[in-house]
Amino acid sequence: MMRTLLCMLVLALIMSSAPAAFCQDVELEPVVATAEKWEENPQKTPISMTYLSEGQIEDGGVRDAREMSRFIPNAYMGATGTENVLTIRGISSFDTALFSPAGFFVDGVSMPLHYMYNMDLLDVERVETLRGPQGTLYGRNNESGLIHVITQKPSDQLRAKVYGEYGSFNSYRVGGNVSGPIVKEKFQAGLALQQRNSDGFMENLYNNDDETAKKDSFTGRIALRAQPAPAWDINLNADLMETDDGLGVYRYMTGPNATDFNKINQDADLYSEQSGNGQTLSIDFKNEYVHVTSLTGLRDYEHDFATDNDFSPMPFASADFSYQDDSFSQELRLASPDRHGPLKWLAGAYFFSEDTEVDYNRAANWHLVTNMETTGAAGFGQAVWSITDFLRLTGGIRFDSQDMDGAMHDLSKKTTFSESMDHEEWLPKISFSCDVAESAMIYASAVKGFLAGGYNYGMSRTASSFTYGPEYTWNYEAGLKATMFNGKCDFSLAGFYIDIDDKQVFDVDPAIFATEIRNAASAHSSGFEAEARVRPIHGLDIFGNIGWAESRFDDWTATEFNSTYTGLIKYDYEDKKLPNAPKYTGLLGAMYRHNSGLFLRGDVMFTGEFYADAKNTARQGAYELVNLRTGYEADHFDVVLWCENLFDQEYEKIKYAWGVNELAIDGAPRTVGVLIRLRV
């Protein structure tokens, strides 16, 4: 820790010694976000949010969503080999859940399963992370917040870029994008492609395989844009992704099968293969009276993977999983025109359908196939009333309805049963904001969110333990946003308290000795997040954030198996911390660009302690990572040298209590590489 802080102090001193002659034109660039489904300055939006532009993503060397989450306070994307459970403000879900409490959207369309969240970031315009429930405008499964990725739209300006990157462990990334006019001012098109590969940093001692955790992914996107008249803007995006990864990542830290850091000892053939595609059609019409938006989304996804049942050389069969998800959504919105006035409003309707299948083949006597069909509809609205020139009231409401049909096919027992469920939810929101100065705002809000119920696809073999209901949150928040020092500094601070009711947790039905998911717990989370970006002199950006969240169970007494699985016991989880919820996350960084084209950047990323299990037995200690980037930028090309985990710190991304032993997934050791970009 001390050497990390010393490194950042030295870096800051070097950067602060830049010539004072560059003090002109140092204001931060203005940005526009669409967090509330209309365009607004993030510093004027009464929501705790993080805005990452294309330049910030590129400067930070961010390649995918999991890496991006390190730049967001109070956000953590769990690394469990196959899952990408997104925890925001300390709110997490039970192990094996299909749906994360936090949502993930691309160009306004939801990615339903958390398995889909860790997308490669390709030709992205910006990323907006919203903290706190977003159900009023975005619906179900956004009870703690969401991440929204907005890709680049083609325009009349020709844009083209190709790049190649090579680093440690035979890792490489090659790709490019091009976009521009086909018919000027009428029709534009864009294409982006990327291939990403790595041998991985894990070695399997069982067969001397140093590619047991390999990464192999391909991503592509086509964007078409038409403007048949000045009032119309029509965009059609189509994307494709395929991955073929190794899943040799689980390492015993204790016991007879313990291995050293970045080494495993397993006999199973471990793999993780994904394929998916999506199409999004957005139609915008604007005139002086109304703004109309239609958003249509289709998404198809499949994920097949196998894990070792015992993570050791013992000759036990692996467990095979297959997840398939097809979804369709349609949203139609009407909004007030882009003009000044005391009232700004929007109203909309939403419909979706989703078919999900999970095939879980664990052993000869355990092969379950679960089919789930969900349809839903919603109506929603939100309005902002400017009571005075400095005081605003925001109110919103959503009625969300969904019907679910699920069927479990137990292929081992040759049995089938089915259950139907329906949810109807009212999701209100209210907030006040007040301009306390020309460029400073305070706000307070109360918002309701919910995480939908579902089906216990992994452990249920009886109808009575097959379903579980939704859980709910109320988020109370107060914050401050300010732009200071003549536009050289943006600052935001938010504090929150969240009540969680009907929390979805594991339990055992004593009548049938079956593991089920019940709405049996209450919990809370409280904390704060702060962000700042400063440009004291021309070429120098200093930035940082900190998020702190204490999330604990308030009331939950579970029935569960004893340590030998021969009987049942009662266990009180009161005051236990929610799993996969770091106590804090943070970032401190600086970047200096010299007029010559040379640049230097350093980041320190902090992750606080957390537990992978609700009993808090598998503790992951706090750690920090130091990343450096330097190089040369010219008008049409860049050369970047980078080093991640500069001090080669050994850390685990997650730990599990596996019987009497500890199982872990290791973080990457020190890695270095070079990136070359060519631009038009």
PLY file of the C-alpha trace (Angstrom):
ply
format ascii 1.0
element vertex 680
property float x
property float y
property float z
element edge 679
property int vertex1
property int vertex2
end_header
0.00 0.00 0.00
2.76 2.46 0.93
4.67 1.93 -2.32
1.45 2.46 -4.27
0.80 5.80 -2.58
4.45 6.79 -3.02
4.24 5.97 -6.74
1.16 8.19 -7.15
2.79 11.03 -5.17
5.87 10.97 -7.41
3.66 10.84 -10.53
1.62 13.80 -9.32
4.74 15.85 -8.58
6.17 15.16 -12.04
2.91 16.15 -13.72
2.42 19.23 -11.57
5.80 20.54 -12.73
4.43 21.08 -16.26
5.04 24.61 -17.59
2.53 27.21 -16.45
2.50 28.58 -19.99
-0.25 26.13 -20.86
-2.83 27.66 -18.50
-5.14 28.95 -21.23
-8.16 27.03 -22.52
-8.24 24.49 -19.71
-11.98 24.08 -19.18
-13.33 20.52 -19.13
-15.24 19.61 -22.28
-19.04 19.86 -21.99
-20.88 16.53 -22.26
-24.49 15.43 -22.71
-26.08 12.38 -21.09
-29.44 10.69 -21.65
-29.82 9.12 -18.19
-33.45 10.25 -17.89
-34.20 9.54 -21.57
-33.72 13.15 -22.61
-30.52 15.07 -23.25
-29.07 16.80 -20.21
-25.76 17.83 -18.68
-24.78 15.10 -16.16
-23.95 17.83 -13.64
-27.60 18.97 -13.87
-29.14 15.49 -13.55
-30.41 14.67 -10.01
-29.05 11.12 -10.10
-25.75 9.75 -8.86
-24.09 8.80 -12.13
-20.70 8.21 -13.73
-20.12 9.39 -17.28
-17.28 7.84 -19.30
-16.65 9.28 -22.75
-15.00 7.51 -25.67
-11.78 9.38 -24.90
-11.82 8.40 -21.22
-12.41 4.76 -22.11
-9.58 4.83 -24.65
-7.18 6.71 -22.35
-7.79 4.20 -19.56
-7.06 1.21 -21.79
-10.51 -0.25 -21.10
-11.25 -3.28 -23.28
-14.45 -4.74 -21.81
-17.22 -4.04 -19.33
-15.54 -5.82 -16.43
-12.45 -3.63 -16.78
-14.71 -0.59 -17.11
-16.43 -1.33 -13.80
-13.16 -0.55 -12.00
-13.58 3.09 -13.06
-17.05 3.36 -11.44
-17.46 4.01 -7.69
-19.67 1.56 -5.79
-19.84 -0.78 -8.79
-18.27 -4.24 -8.91
-18.63 -6.87 -11.63
-17.91 -10.22 -10.00
-15.40 -12.50 -11.68
-16.72 -16.05 -11.24
-15.37 -17.62 -14.40
-18.66 -17.56 -16.31
-20.93 -15.14 -14.45
-20.82 -11.33 -14.55
-22.99 -10.42 -11.57
-23.04 -6.64 -11.30
-23.17 -5.26 -7.76
-24.04 -1.58 -7.36
-24.24 0.07 -3.94
-23.66 -3.26 -2.20
-26.81 -4.97 -3.47
-26.13 -8.50 -4.70
-28.17 -11.61 -5.38
-28.01 -15.29 -4.51
-25.52 -17.63 -6.16
-26.75 -19.15 -9.48
-29.22 -16.28 -10.07
-29.95 -15.62 -13.73
-30.72 -11.95 -13.24
-28.54 -9.34 -11.62
-30.05 -6.67 -9.31
-28.33 -4.14 -11.59
-29.21 -3.79 -15.26
-27.07 -3.56 -18.36
-28.27 -1.78 -21.51
-26.81 -1.26 -24.97
-28.34 1.56 -27.05
-31.44 1.52 -24.85
-32.07 -2.26 -25.05
-31.65 -4.53 -22.02
-29.22 -7.45 -21.91
-31.47 -9.84 -19.91
-28.99 -12.32 -18.37
-25.94 -11.19 -16.41
-23.90 -13.73 -18.41
-24.17 -11.22 -21.28
-22.78 -8.24 -19.36
-19.03 -8.52 -19.96
-19.12 -7.31 -23.55
-16.06 -6.08 -25.42
-16.28 -2.30 -25.79
-16.15 -1.63 -29.52
-16.69 1.78 -31.15
-18.42 3.19 -28.05
-19.49 6.83 -27.81
-20.03 6.87 -24.02
-21.06 4.81 -21.02
-23.46 6.08 -18.37
-23.73 4.33 -15.00
-26.78 5.23 -12.92
-26.80 4.36 -9.21
-29.99 3.76 -7.27
-33.20 2.11 -8.58
-34.04 3.01 -12.17
-37.30 1.09 -12.45
-39.48 4.13 -13.19
-37.93 4.66 -16.62
-36.19 1.30 -17.21
-38.41 -1.30 -15.53
-37.61 -4.57 -13.82
-34.24 -5.82 -12.61
-32.70 -2.38 -12.16
-33.27 -2.18 -8.41
-29.73 -1.00 -7.58
-28.86 0.87 -10.80
-27.68 0.14 -14.31
-24.90 0.53 -16.85
-25.86 1.93 -20.26
-23.45 1.57 -23.21
-24.15 3.95 -26.11
-22.37 3.07 -29.35
-21.21 5.51 -32.02
-23.71 6.68 -34.61
-22.37 7.18 -38.13
-22.41 10.78 -39.35
-21.43 12.87 -42.37
-17.91 13.09 -40.96
-15.63 10.29 -42.15
-14.23 8.34 -39.18
-11.80 5.44 -39.52
-9.43 3.67 -37.15
-7.40 0.46 -37.13
-5.41 -0.81 -34.16
-3.25 -3.66 -33.01
-2.21 -4.54 -29.47
0.18 -7.20 -28.15
0.98 -8.05 -24.55
2.03 -10.64 -22.00
0.83 -14.24 -22.26
0.65 -14.03 -26.05
-2.31 -11.64 -25.79
-3.36 -9.65 -28.81
-6.23 -7.47 -29.95
-6.76 -6.31 -33.53
-9.66 -4.37 -34.95
-10.95 -1.28 -36.57
-13.95 0.77 -37.47
-15.03 3.00 -40.33
-18.10 5.19 -40.75
-19.22 8.03 -42.93
-21.77 9.27 -45.46
-23.27 7.19 -48.25
-25.62 10.00 -49.29
-24.59 13.23 -47.60
-27.09 14.49 -45.02
-29.41 11.57 -45.85
-27.77 8.20 -45.23
-24.66 7.07 -43.33
-23.16 3.70 -42.44
-20.54 2.26 -40.11
-18.71 -1.01 -39.53
-16.64 -2.09 -36.52
-14.78 -5.42 -36.05
-12.47 -6.80 -33.38
-10.63 -10.05 -32.63
-9.19 -10.57 -29.15
-7.07 -13.54 -28.00
-4.90 -14.55 -25.07
-3.26 -17.74 -23.77
-4.26 -16.60 -20.28
-2.10 -16.46 -17.17
-3.15 -19.78 -15.58
-1.33 -23.13 -15.90
-2.89 -26.55 -15.32
-0.29 -28.76 -13.61
-2.33 -31.88 -14.38
-1.44 -31.78 -18.09
1.06 -28.86 -18.26
-1.52 -26.80 -20.16
-0.63 -23.11 -20.08
-3.76 -22.19 -22.07
-6.28 -23.55 -19.59
-7.70 -20.03 -19.11
-7.37 -18.86 -22.71
-9.52 -16.07 -24.13
-10.75 -15.99 -27.72
-13.46 -13.54 -28.77
-14.79 -11.91 -31.91
-17.10 -8.88 -31.96
-18.67 -7.06 -34.89
-21.21 -4.32 -35.42
-22.92 -2.71 -38.42
-24.64 0.67 -38.01
-26.99 2.29 -40.53
-28.42 5.77 -40.14
-31.05 7.56 -42.26
-32.37 11.12 -42.10
-35.05 11.29 -44.80
-36.16 14.72 -43.52
-34.81 17.17 -40.93
-37.28 15.97 -38.29
-36.36 12.28 -38.63
-33.40 10.25 -37.36
-33.52 6.48 -37.97
-30.79 4.15 -36.71
-30.41 0.40 -37.22
-27.62 -1.46 -35.40
-26.78 -5.14 -35.76
-24.09 -6.82 -33.65
-22.48 -10.23 -33.38
-20.24 -11.84 -30.75
-18.57 -15.22 -30.30
-16.23 -16.43 -27.57
-14.29 -19.64 -26.97
-12.62 -19.46 -23.58
-10.90 -21.87 -21.24
-12.42 -22.21 -17.79
-9.38 -23.40 -15.87
-9.48 -20.60 -13.31
-10.48 -22.19 -9.98
-7.56 -22.86 -7.61
-7.48 -24.49 -4.18
-5.72 -22.25 -1.67
-5.82 -24.81 1.15
-6.06 -28.58 1.51
-4.33 -31.49 -0.26
-5.01 -30.06 -3.74
-3.69 -26.56 -2.99
-1.51 -25.01 -5.70
0.58 -21.90 -6.08
-0.68 -18.57 -7.42
-1.88 -18.73 -11.06
-1.71 -22.56 -11.12
-4.46 -25.19 -10.95
-4.55 -29.00 -10.88
-7.69 -30.38 -12.58
-8.46 -33.27 -14.89
-11.67 -32.01 -16.57
-11.98 -30.49 -20.04
-13.03 -26.97 -19.08
-14.54 -24.61 -21.62
-16.87 -21.64 -21.98
-18.41 -20.86 -25.38
-20.78 -17.98 -26.11
-22.54 -16.77 -29.21
-25.01 -13.97 -29.62
-26.45 -11.35 -31.89
-28.74 -8.37 -31.55
-30.61 -5.87 -33.68
-31.79 -2.46 -32.50
-34.00 -0.08 -34.46
-34.50 3.43 -33.10
-36.75 5.98 -34.81
-36.77 9.59 -33.61
-39.12 12.31 -34.76
-38.81 15.88 -33.47
-40.72 19.04 -34.19
-41.64 22.13 -32.22
-44.54 20.36 -30.50
-43.34 16.86 -29.55
-40.44 14.40 -29.56
-41.44 10.82 -30.51
-39.12 7.84 -30.04
-39.65 4.21 -31.03
-37.08 1.66 -29.84
-37.22 -1.97 -31.00
-34.78 -4.61 -29.81
-34.09 -8.25 -30.65
-31.45 -10.30 -28.89
-30.39 -13.94 -29.21
-27.83 -15.49 -26.85
-26.38 -18.93 -26.06
-23.76 -19.92 -23.50
-22.37 -23.45 -23.07
-19.74 -24.26 -20.46
-18.34 -27.09 -18.34
-16.78 -26.98 -14.88
-14.95 -29.59 -12.84
-17.23 -30.84 -10.06
-14.32 -31.16 -7.61
-11.69 -28.82 -9.17
-9.01 -31.48 -8.64
-7.36 -34.46 -10.42
-9.96 -36.80 -8.90
-11.91 -38.69 -11.62
-15.31 -37.08 -11.13
-17.45 -36.02 -14.05
-17.71 -32.38 -14.98
-20.93 -30.39 -14.83
-22.26 -29.15 -18.17
-24.44 -26.05 -18.49
-26.27 -24.50 -21.41
-28.11 -21.17 -21.27
-30.22 -19.90 -24.17
-32.14 -16.64 -24.20
-34.20 -14.96 -26.93
-35.80 -11.60 -26.21
-37.86 -8.96 -27.99
-38.72 -5.49 -26.70
-40.63 -2.49 -27.99
-40.75 0.94 -26.38
-42.64 4.01 -27.58
-42.09 7.40 -25.93
-43.57 10.87 -26.30
-41.66 13.79 -24.79
-41.89 17.54 -24.60
-39.96 19.45 -27.29
-36.44 20.75 -26.71
-37.31 24.23 -25.55
-37.25 26.19 -22.33
-40.35 26.20 -20.17
-41.59 25.42 -16.67
-42.54 21.81 -17.49
-40.55 19.04 -19.13
-42.26 15.67 -19.49
-42.24 12.25 -21.13
-44.68 9.35 -21.28
-44.23 5.91 -22.72
-45.35 2.32 -23.17
-43.18 -0.78 -23.15
-43.66 -4.43 -24.14
-41.27 -7.37 -24.02
-41.19 -11.14 -24.43
-38.40 -13.51 -23.45
-37.79 -17.25 -23.81
-35.06 -18.79 -21.64
-33.84 -22.38 -21.42
-31.31 -23.76 -18.94
-29.87 -27.26 -19.39
-27.99 -28.41 -16.25
-26.33 -31.83 -16.51
-24.39 -32.49 -13.31
-24.32 -36.28 -13.14
-26.11 -39.41 -14.29
-28.83 -38.86 -11.68
-29.06 -35.06 -12.08
-30.04 -33.67 -15.47
-32.53 -30.79 -15.38
-33.89 -28.78 -18.31
-35.90 -25.69 -17.41
-37.95 -23.62 -19.87
-39.13 -20.15 -18.91
-41.39 -17.87 -20.97
-41.96 -14.29 -19.83
-44.09 -11.52 -21.31
-44.55 -8.08 -19.87
-45.98 -4.65 -20.49
-45.60 -1.29 -18.80
-46.76 2.29 -18.92
-44.62 5.05 -17.47
-44.23 8.77 -17.22
-42.00 11.40 -15.70
-42.15 15.19 -15.45
-39.88 17.96 -14.21
-41.56 21.11 -12.95
-39.37 24.19 -12.59
-41.13 25.76 -9.62
-38.77 28.73 -9.73
-35.62 29.56 -11.66
-33.60 27.54 -9.13
-35.99 24.92 -7.66
-37.26 21.85 -9.54
-39.54 18.96 -8.65
-39.30 15.63 -10.52
-42.00 13.01 -10.27
-42.41 9.72 -12.07
-44.46 6.53 -11.99
-44.40 3.19 -13.79
-46.91 0.35 -13.80
-45.06 -2.86 -14.65
-46.85 -6.15 -15.34
-45.37 -9.48 -16.33
-46.54 -13.08 -16.75
-44.18 -16.04 -16.40
-44.60 -19.70 -17.33
-41.94 -22.18 -16.26
-41.53 -25.93 -16.77
-38.94 -28.24 -15.24
-38.01 -31.42 -17.11
-36.10 -33.82 -14.87
-34.53 -36.09 -17.48
-33.02 -38.35 -14.82
-36.30 -39.04 -13.04
-38.41 -38.75 -16.21
-40.72 -36.23 -14.55
-42.08 -32.81 -15.55
-43.89 -30.09 -13.63
-44.77 -26.48 -14.37
-45.78 -23.30 -12.58
-47.12 -19.90 -13.67
-46.54 -16.56 -11.95
-47.50 -12.95 -12.52
-46.24 -9.68 -11.03
-47.83 -6.25 -11.06
-45.73 -3.43 -9.63
-46.05 0.31 -9.16
-42.64 2.00 -9.26
-42.76 5.64 -8.12
-40.01 8.24 -8.01
-39.79 11.73 -6.55
-36.88 14.15 -6.30
-36.19 17.80 -5.54
-33.23 19.71 -6.90
-32.08 23.22 -6.12
-29.44 25.43 -7.72
-27.48 26.85 -4.80
-25.18 28.71 -7.18
-24.92 29.25 -10.93
-22.99 26.00 -11.35
-23.87 24.03 -8.20
-26.91 21.90 -7.43
-28.17 19.92 -4.46
-30.88 17.26 -4.70
-32.78 14.65 -2.71
-34.81 11.70 -3.98
-36.80 8.62 -3.03
-37.20 5.81 -5.58
-38.64 2.28 -5.54
-37.09 -0.63 -7.42
-37.68 -4.35 -7.75
-35.97 -7.54 -8.88
-38.38 -9.95 -10.55
-39.16 -13.38 -9.18
-38.27 -16.50 -11.10
-37.62 -20.22 -11.19
-35.17 -22.34 -9.24
-33.64 -24.02 -12.28
-30.51 -25.45 -10.64
-31.59 -27.30 -7.50
-35.35 -27.74 -7.55
-36.75 -31.17 -8.32
-40.21 -30.53 -6.87
-43.02 -28.16 -7.77
-43.17 -26.73 -4.22
-39.57 -25.41 -4.40
-39.65 -24.32 -8.05
-40.63 -20.63 -7.78
-39.74 -17.51 -5.81
-41.16 -14.00 -5.75
-39.74 -10.53 -6.41
-37.65 -8.48 -4.00
-37.99 -4.73 -3.47
-35.84 -1.73 -2.62
-36.50 1.83 -1.52
-33.56 4.13 -2.16
-33.24 7.44 -0.26
-30.54 9.71 -1.61
-29.16 13.22 -1.26
-26.39 14.72 -3.34
-24.39 17.68 -4.52
-23.05 18.42 -8.01
-20.85 21.38 -8.84
-18.64 22.75 -11.59
-15.95 24.94 -10.03
-12.88 27.06 -10.74
-14.19 28.53 -13.99
-15.07 25.17 -15.47
-11.80 23.46 -14.53
-13.32 21.05 -11.99
-16.42 18.83 -11.91
-17.37 17.40 -8.52
-20.24 15.22 -7.32
-21.13 13.68 -3.96
-24.09 11.46 -3.04
-25.13 9.70 0.15
-27.75 6.95 0.23
-29.72 4.54 2.40
-31.48 1.53 0.84
-34.14 -0.70 2.43
-34.36 -4.18 0.92
-37.46 -6.30 1.55
-38.45 -9.85 0.53
-34.81 -10.55 -0.33
-34.29 -13.67 -2.41
-32.14 -16.16 -0.44
-31.37 -19.88 -0.26
-33.24 -22.12 2.18
-33.99 -25.83 2.58
-37.52 -27.20 2.72
-37.41 -29.62 5.69
-40.37 -31.59 4.35
-38.58 -32.67 1.19
-34.90 -31.87 1.94
-34.72 -29.72 -1.20
-32.84 -26.45 -1.63
-35.19 -23.64 -2.56
-35.08 -19.88 -3.06
-37.33 -17.94 -0.70
-38.20 -14.29 -0.11
-37.17 -14.70 3.51
-34.77 -11.88 4.33
-34.60 -8.14 4.85
-31.41 -6.12 4.45
-30.10 -2.62 4.01
-27.23 -0.78 2.38
-25.87 2.66 3.20
-22.91 4.68 2.02
-21.74 7.34 -0.36
-19.86 7.96 -3.59
-17.81 10.97 -4.66
-16.19 11.81 -7.99
-13.96 14.65 -9.16
-12.10 15.62 -12.31
-9.75 18.61 -12.36
-7.80 20.26 -15.19
-5.47 22.68 -13.37
-3.31 23.43 -16.42
-3.46 22.75 -20.11
-2.77 19.06 -20.83
-3.12 17.80 -17.25
-6.17 15.93 -15.96
-6.35 14.70 -12.36
-9.32 12.49 -11.51
-10.57 10.22 -8.79
-13.57 8.61 -7.17
-14.46 6.72 -4.03
-17.50 4.60 -3.24
-18.33 3.21 0.21
-21.19 0.78 0.87
-22.11 -1.15 4.02
-24.72 -3.76 3.06
-25.94 -6.22 5.69
-28.77 -8.62 6.41
-31.21 -7.31 9.02
-33.38 -10.38 9.46
-32.83 -13.86 8.04
-32.84 -17.22 9.81
-32.30 -20.03 7.33
-32.86 -23.75 7.40
-29.86 -25.44 5.83
-27.82 -28.64 5.70
-25.17 -29.30 8.33
-21.50 -29.61 7.33
-21.84 -33.36 6.57
-25.18 -33.00 4.73
-26.72 -35.56 7.12
-29.21 -33.24 8.81
-30.70 -29.76 8.98
-29.79 -26.84 11.21
-30.99 -23.26 11.76
-28.56 -20.42 11.06
-29.08 -16.75 11.89
-27.61 -14.41 9.25
-28.45 -11.16 11.06
-25.74 -8.51 10.53
-23.87 -10.64 7.99
-22.59 -8.71 4.96
-24.18 -9.28 1.58
-21.93 -11.37 -0.70
-19.85 -9.96 -3.58
-20.18 -6.42 -2.22
-16.82 -4.68 -1.65
-16.75 -2.33 1.32
-15.26 0.32 -0.93
-14.03 0.87 -4.47
-11.94 3.76 -5.66
-9.70 5.24 -8.31
-6.98 7.89 -8.22
-5.34 8.87 -11.48
-3.64 11.57 -13.51
-2.84 12.04 -17.18
-0.56 14.62 -18.77
-0.40 15.38 -22.49
2.50 17.51 -23.71
2.23 19.69 -26.82
4.89 17.49 -28.43
2.48 14.52 -28.42
4.10 12.66 -25.52
1.79 11.60 -22.70
1.95 9.84 -19.34
-0.88 8.36 -17.27
-1.05 6.55 -13.95
-4.02 4.94 -12.17
-4.36 3.37 -8.74
-7.47 1.22 -8.36
-8.69 0.26 -4.89
-11.01 -2.62 -3.96
-12.10 -3.16 -0.36
-12.68 -6.44 1.39
-15.75 -8.51 0.61
-17.14 -12.02 1.02
-18.26 -14.46 -1.66
-20.76 -16.17 0.65
-23.58 -15.00 2.86
-22.00 -16.62 5.96
-18.94 -14.41 5.47
-16.51 -17.32 5.74
-14.65 -16.74 2.45
-13.08 -13.32 2.96
-11.37 -11.52 0.09
-8.96 -8.97 1.49
-8.58 -5.44 0.22
-6.08 -4.79 -2.57
-4.92 -2.04 -4.89
-3.51 -2.16 -8.41
-1.27 0.36 -10.16
-1.47 0.79 -13.94
0.77 2.97 -16.11
0.45 4.11 -19.73
2.80 6.25 -21.77
3.46 6.93 -25.42
3.15 9.32 -28.30
0.05 10.73 -30.03
0.18 12.32 -33.49
-2.55 13.58 -35.79
-3.15 10.18 -37.37
-1.42 7.56 -35.22
-0.70 6.65 -31.59
1.86 4.41 -29.94
1.02 3.35 -26.38
3.18 1.36 -23.94
1.30 0.04 -20.94
1.83 -1.90 -17.74
-0.97 -3.27 -15.57
-0.44 -4.40 -11.97
2.91 -2.62 -11.93
4.05 -4.09 -8.60
3.00 -7.66 -9.54
0.65 -7.93 -6.58
-0.79 -11.37 -5.95
-4.49 -11.11 -5.24
-7.64 -13.15 -5.62
-10.60 -11.73 -7.48
-12.94 -13.95 -5.48
-12.76 -16.71 -2.84
-15.14 -19.54 -1.97
-15.55 -21.73 1.09
-15.49 -25.12 -0.68
-16.17 -27.70 2.01
-13.41 -27.28 4.59
-11.06 -25.69 2.05
-10.80 -22.36 0.23
-11.21 -22.07 -3.52
-10.21 -18.91 -5.40
-9.98 -17.23 -8.78
-6.67 -15.38 -9.08
-6.15 -11.94 -10.49
-3.71 -11.26 -13.31
-0.01 -10.79 -12.47
2.00 -7.93 -13.95
1.30 -7.61 -17.67
2.91 -5.33 -20.23
2.12 -4.53 -23.83
2.11 -2.13 -26.74
-0.79 -0.64 -28.69
-0.58 1.02 -32.13
-3.52 2.99 -33.56
-3.95 4.57 -36.99
-6.75 7.12 -37.45
-8.40 9.20 -40.15
0 1
1 2
2 3
3 4
4 5
5 6
6 7
7 8
8 9
9 10
10 11
11 12
12 13
13 14
14 15
15 16
16 17
17 18
18 19
19 20
20 21
21 22
22 23
23 24
24 25
25 26
26 27
27 28
28 29
29 30
30 31
31 32
32 33
33 34
34 35
35 36
36 37
37 38
38 39
39 40
40 41
41 42
42 43
43 44
44 45
45 46
46 47
47 48
48 49
49 50
50 51
51 52
52 53
53 54
54 55
55 56
56 57
57 58
58 59
59 60
60 61
61 62
62 63
63 64
64 65
65 66
66 67
67 68
68 69
69 70
70 71
71 72
72 73
73 74
74 75
75 76
76 77
77 78
78 79
79 80
80 81
81 82
82 83
83 84
84 85
85 86
86 87
87 88
88 89
89 90
90 91
91 92
92 93
93 94
94 95
95 96
96 97
97 98
98 99
99 100
100 101
101 102
102 103
103 104
104 105
105 106
106 107
107 108
108 109
109 110
110 111
111 112
112 113
113 114
114 115
115 116
116 117
117 118
118 119
119 120
120 121
121 122
122 123
123 124
124 125
125 126
126 127
127 128
128 129
129 130
130 131
131 132
132 133
133 134
134 135
135 136
136 137
137 138
138 139
139 140
140 141
141 142
142 143
143 144
144 145
145 146
146 147
147 148
148 149
149 150
150 151
151 152
152 153
153 154
154 155
155 156
156 157
157 158
158 159
159 160
160 161
161 162
162 163
163 164
164 165
165 166
166 167
167 168
168 169
169 170
170 171
171 172
172 173
173 174
174 175
175 176
176 177
177 178
178 179
179 180
180 181
181 182
182 183
183 184
184 185
185 186
186 187
187 188
188 189
189 190
190 191
191 192
192 193
193 194
194 195
195 196
196 197
197 198
198 199
199 200
200 201
201 202
202 203
203 204
204 205
205 206
206 207
207 208
208 209
209 210
210 211
211 212
212 213
213 214
214 215
215 216
216 217
217 218
218 219
219 220
220 221
221 222
222 223
223 224
224 225
225 226
226 227
227 228
228 229
229 230
230 231
231 232
232 233
233 234
234 235
235 236
236 237
237 238
238 239
239 240
240 241
241 242
242 243
243 244
244 245
245 246
246 247
247 248
248 249
249 250
250 251
251 252
252 253
253 254
254 255
255 256
256 257
257 258
258 259
259 260
260 261
261 262
262 263
263 264
264 265
265 266
266 267
267 268
268 269
269 270
270 271
271 272
272 273
273 274
274 275
275 276
276 277
277 278
278 279
279 280
280 281
281 282
282 283
283 284
284 285
285 286
286 287
287 288
288 289
289 290
290 291
291 292
292 293
293 294
294 295
295 296
296 297
297 298
298 299
299 300
300 301
301 302
302 303
303 304
304 305
305 306
306 307
307 308
308 309
309 310
310 311
311 312
312 313
313 314
314 315
315 316
316 317
317 318
318 319
319 320
320 321
321 322
322 323
323 324
324 325
325 326
326 327
327 328
328 329
329 330
330 331
331 332
332 333
333 334
334 335
335 336
336 337
337 338
338 339
339 340
340 341
341 342
342 343
343 344
344 345
345 346
346 347
347 348
348 349
349 350
350 351
351 352
352 353
353 354
354 355
355 356
356 357
357 358
358 359
359 360
360 361
361 362
362 363
363 364
364 365
365 366
366 367
367 368
368 369
369 370
370 371
371 372
372 373
373 374
374 375
375 376
376 377
377 378
378 379
379 380
380 381
381 382
382 383
383 384
384 385
385 386
386 387
387 388
388 389
389 390
390 391
391 392
392 393
393 394
394 395
395 396
396 397
397 398
398 399
399 400
400 401
401 402
402 403
403 404
404 405
405 406
406 407
407 408
408 409
409 410
410 411
411 412
412 413
413 414
414 415
415 416
416 417
417 418
418 419
419 420
420 421
421 422
422 423
423 424
424 425
425 426
426 427
427 428
428 429
429 430
430 431
431 432
432 433
433 434
434 435
435 436
436 437
437 438
438 439
439 440
440 441
441 442
442 443
443 444
444 445
445 446
446 447
447 448
448 449
449 450
450 451
451 452
452 453
453 454
454 455
455 456
456 457
457 458
458 459
459 460
460 461
461 462
462 463
463 464
464 465
465 466
466 467
467 468
468 469
469 470
470 471
471 472
472 473
473 474
474 475
475 476
476 477
477 478
478 479
479 480
480 481
481 482
482 483
483 484
484 485
485 486
486 487
487 488
488 489
489 490
490 491
491 492
492 493
493 494
494 495
495 496
496 497
497 498
498 499
499 500
500 501
501 502
502 503
503 504
504 505
505 506
506 507
507 508
508 509
509 510
510 511
511 512
512 513
513 514
514 515
515 516
516 517
517 518
518 519
519 520
520 521
521 522
522 523
523 524
524 525
525 526
526 527
527 528
528 529
529 530
530 531
531 532
532 533
533 534
534 535
535 536
536 537
537 538
538 539
539 540
540 541
541 542
542 543
543 544
544 545
545 546
546 547
547 548
548 549
549 550
550 551
551 552
552 553
553 554
554 555
555 556
556 557
557 558
558 559
559 560
560 561
561 562
562 563
563 564
564 565
565 566
566 567
567 568
568 569
569 570
570 571
571 572
572 573
573 574
574 575
575 576
576 577
577 578
578 579
579 580
580 581
581 582
582 583
583 584
584 585
585 586
586 587
587 588
588 589
589 590
590 591
591 592
592 593
593 594
594 595
595 596
596 597
597 598
598 599
599 600
600 601
601 602
602 603
603 604
604 605
605 606
606 607
607 608
608 609
609 610
610 611
611 612
612 613
613 614
614 615
615 616
616 617
617 618
618 619
619 620
620 621
621 622
622 623
623 624
624 625
625 626
626 627
627 628
628 629
629 630
630 631
631 632
632 633
633 634
634 635
635 636
636 637
637 638
638 639
639 640
640 641
641 642
642 643
643 644
644 645
645 646
646 647
647 648
648 649
649 650
650 651
651 652
652 653
653 654
654 655
655 656
656 657
657 658
658 659
659 660
660 661
661 662
662 663
663 664
664 665
665 666
666 667
667 668
668 669
669 670
670 671
671 672
672 673
673 674
674 675
675 676
676 677
677 678
678 679
